[in-house]
């Protein structure tokens, strides 16, 4: 005779059946797939710099204006393609704000999207290697169009099976509006790239302009809306349109996703530095026997400047990440402007392997060291100054974006200011010093690389001493009595006598 189930057994059986229903539907959480996608996108965005770092400059060539123009053009194209990849990442993130769960078909569609994204570095290599041939631009645009098409398929599939949508949209009566809205966000970039692909066939300079427009399209749209509201007056949206858009797809991306993507870029940049060491700084066994009498230690000593450049470059990447981490540790919410500035900072962080290539070439091409030092200083300056700009933009809305400790008057405000201003000031000072003391450009650059890590270690002590000194100077300032606040006895003589 069977016993009646207890309450705990009933709950367990109900939980087992709910798990069985989830397995039966074939759905699962999208968190791990999003982590994989974020990692892949950060890698793809970062390895765009490789064709630029592998720009071949023979020892006989001088770092003249033609080489500078070639390098500047490649850096500009790299920045554009890096930012376009971040636009694809943002669209992917918006898409999975709407899609809450995945099944096998949706996971395979996402893999197809990722596979198309992995082709972008190859098309970029064609663009920088054959700048006068429009095929590279055409193929790059076609890849972006394919990415948007697959993302549109994901939207259509998810809305066809509503149980894959996030619960808020799944139970909404305005799902059709949501679908149109997310499709518009996903397809507006590929639509511009389609026009750019057409123009690449007969006037490819305009294609570059259209591709740059893809990057700033959200901000152009926001500025256009603001101007329209100013000219025609702000119109309130109808009440029935507010309910389905409680998940604001135009709002800034979550702080956690921004941090994850940023950490991926910093990690890949640090990894790319050691790849060059492994590839270029392992001596040939025949050379060790013939030139160094079989002594591997002596052979490795010839690569001393390259290892010095590696350690300095890794310290730069690590300390820039540390400054970024310290900043976002105190950020409560990232605005759209902060997100754009963060992407611009990451684009120049991705250029740090190029700075390493320039500094590691000092020994082979000493006559070009001045130009190479300036290129490296410029990359470090822009990577760090955009970090400082993130904090400045956050201070404009500090009650919403920052923790109280780093706001104006907060106990960590001065320390955060000094931490974020250290690399911009150091790189700018090194650049200016090379203009005055060009003969010592290499020594100046290496001194900056050595001094900045020690400055980070002593920064809090230096800031406290500086604040204490300012407080002493403030206390020693001459006191000028304000009108009506002089000596009480002198004032009493001027008052009328009491009756």
Secondary structure as GFF3:
##gff-version 3
##sequence-region A 1 499
A	DSSP	alpha_helix	7	25	.	.	.	ID=ss1
A	DSSP	beta_strand	28	29	.	.	.	ID=ss2
A	DSSP	alpha_helix	31	47	.	.	.	ID=ss3
A	DSSP	alpha_helix	50	53	.	.	.	ID=ss4
A	DSSP	alpha_helix	65	98	.	.	.	ID=ss5
A	DSSP	beta_strand	101	102	.	.	.	ID=ss6
A	DSSP	alpha_helix	104	118	.	.	.	ID=ss7
A	DSSP	alpha_helix	120	129	.	.	.	ID=ss8
A	DSSP	alpha_helix	135	160	.	.	.	ID=ss9
A	DSSP	three_ten_helix	162	164	.	.	.	ID=ss10
A	DSSP	alpha_helix	167	170	.	.	.	ID=ss11
A	DSSP	alpha_helix	175	199	.	.	.	ID=ss12
A	DSSP	alpha_helix	204	232	.	.	.	ID=ss13
A	DSSP	alpha_helix	239	242	.	.	.	ID=ss14
A	DSSP	three_ten_helix	244	246	.	.	.	ID=ss15
A	DSSP	alpha_helix	255	280	.	.	.	ID=ss16
A	DSSP	alpha_helix	285	291	.	.	.	ID=ss17
A	DSSP	alpha_helix	296	301	.	.	.	ID=ss18
A	DSSP	alpha_helix	304	329	.	.	.	ID=ss19
A	DSSP	alpha_helix	336	349	.	.	.	ID=ss20
A	DSSP	alpha_helix	352	360	.	.	.	ID=ss21
A	DSSP	three_ten_helix	366	368	.	.	.	ID=ss22
A	DSSP	alpha_helix	369	396	.	.	.	ID=ss23
A	DSSP	alpha_helix	398	401	.	.	.	ID=ss24
A	DSSP	three_ten_helix	404	406	.	.	.	ID=ss25
A	DSSP	alpha_helix	413	436	.	.	.	ID=ss26
A	DSSP	three_ten_helix	438	440	.	.	.	ID=ss27
A	DSSP	alpha_helix	441	475	.	.	.	ID=ss28
A	DSSP	alpha_helix	488	494	.	.	.	ID=ss29
###
